């Protein structure tokens, strides 16, 4: 065909003479002919090479369908070999033609367009946007909940104090990154990484725990660095035993919150992946989960010291918020079913004096020791009853009733007032009261204030008074120490009030519960004393806990000079500093009508009910 096309142009009336122009056209014709032959030879060679279809599919497009079809034909038996061979040959020819078309389209693209395509694919992989072929996760359109960012404080003094708290976060984060990046926590005195057995072989607890604090404080460069670490290094496929409770509230809660704040898809996927890893913990006769779980084998067990192999109230009772959101984001109801089954198991049991003992055997479904505490071993169970109702857009009536019934029993059996007028929450051991209150129990002031608006008719004011009294008691536990930092536990017996009397109760490990309660009471009352008390805590942290390499807990809050424990807890960045920052922020920053904080201070949005429905199934 090329010859016929060129003949009219190479023929001249004077055939004896050959002009320069006609010579060049002939030369072009020969070169084109040679080039065509070369192209045909190349593609012919590829076509007849062994496994040529696989080569073409790998070079020109991402599908493995050709390889699959070829393998299927070879394995189908000799009786149909000829027919299959014809089909395979036709398939190869078609794919060959498709490959040529795709190759042609690619070659016609501008180099800059090709670079953009490659970058887009890379960005999607990094952000976790590309779905695997076997990925069953639903596609969810991210809608940013209200109140992620609040207004700047208008008062100059408040603005300056909030800026100071942000500087504290920057200092804690920078030192973690400098000396312990990738480890779970930082040893700020010895300037090295630290990992406790709570997380087993999991890494990066501080990174995941601090994600939302970084975002809330608008530390976006640091947030991006932490996000990149999560993408590249956060690995759950390990043969390691972890605490289900700690991993849920810190890792799952941290990832969920980071997703809701930023919209980064990788956090949703990581949270669901980890949630699925935790599900084998529920494989018990009662559905009450084990405390410890091997993430590879799925084998669970309980702490050996826990009352004859019992599960702990605060641990199995502090899964509800995160698991409800996991069901929402994954489209898989199993997470919600697991935590609702825990309620069913508890509802079948008699409660001594209406109280929930701290220990429950997951095999027999019976209580262990009748030890009740609103502090350690029990605390966040009560918190999650209330917050389950609030997070459901107040549709979870069962959660609401369980909370107010439990609080009524606590008021009757555990809440007492000292001779000096301090209200405290004692611990109950088989009917006998131990007049001790833990630092962990101090969260209860904030919890009671948060639930006061929904209290039974006529009790809202009384609940707010009770919350304020407990908050005052917890402040006194700080004010009565030399370092102005609260002890791990304090007592109301032997002539002392709000003072630790045992050496193993005098330490302070950067805990957030008192600051948390200040934040809630400030939001509900705007009484300036709560900000003043919070600022006193800031000054004490700066004076006694800040060291060259970060922030450290202290071993004795009554000592004249601090003896540092050399651990910067991950919850210091997740909770203590976040609650301080919000204490000096405006009320529109993560407002309570739109957000609920998990027990690690990770904000989760209220799941808005659909119109004309009693089901909580739409995240605002």
Protein Blocks (a to p, Z undefined) as FASTA:
>chain_A
ZZmmmmmmmpcfblmbccfklmmmmmmmmmmmmmmmmmmmmmmmmmmpghklmmmmmmmm
mcfklmmmmmmmmmnojklmmmmmmmmmmmmmmmmmmmmmmmmmmmmpcfklmmmmmmmm
mmmmmnopaccfklcbdcddddddehkbccddfblklmmmmmmmmmmmmmmmmmmmmmmg
oiabdcfklopadddfklmmaghklmmmmmmmmmmnopaklmmmmmmmmmmmmccbbcdd
ddfklmmmmmmmmmmmmmmmnopaklmmmmmmmmmmmmmmmmcfkopacfbdcfklopac
ddfklgghiacfklmmmmmmmmmmmmmmnopaklmmmmmmmmmmmmmpccehhiacfbdc
fklopacdddddfbehklmmmmmmmmmmmmnoopammlmmmmmmmmmmmmmmmmccdfko
pacddddeehiacddddfklmmmmmmmmmmmmmgcehilmmmmmmmmmmmmmmmmmmmmp
mkopacfbdcdeehiahiafbfklmbcehiaklmmmmmmmmmmnopaklmmmmmmmmmmm
mmmmpcfkbccddfblkbmbdcdehiacfklmmmmmmmmmmmmmcfkgopaklpccdfko
pacddddddehiabdcbdZZ
